[in-house]
Amino acid sequence: MPDSKPDAESRESATMTLAEVTEYIGATSTGSARKTLSRWGVTAVGREPGRGGASLYDREQIRAAKAARPGRGHRSDLEKESSPEPSTSPQSEA
């Protein structure tokens, strides 16, 4: 007889509450974590049961978004200037 508990546990471990996300990403508050998730494009996938149920976020989506973020001190304004331009030879203009 198969046990249904592993399915419930795997479902729970596949999601994180906002409080867990706050700790995972190193945010100072849940409000800061919510704003960071919004910037990263991560949305809630569900809610915990009950009237005061917390939003649930996909663990893998958060892990991928955190890994893809630029590092501390990253100068994103320099990327626009350093983009490769089409190569033209100076001789063809003369």
Secondary structure, DSSP 8 states (H G I E B T S, - for coil): ---SHHHHHHHHHTEEEHHHHHHHHT-SSHHHHHHHHHHHT----EE-SSTT--EEEEHHHHHHHHHHS--TT--THHHHHTS------HHHH-
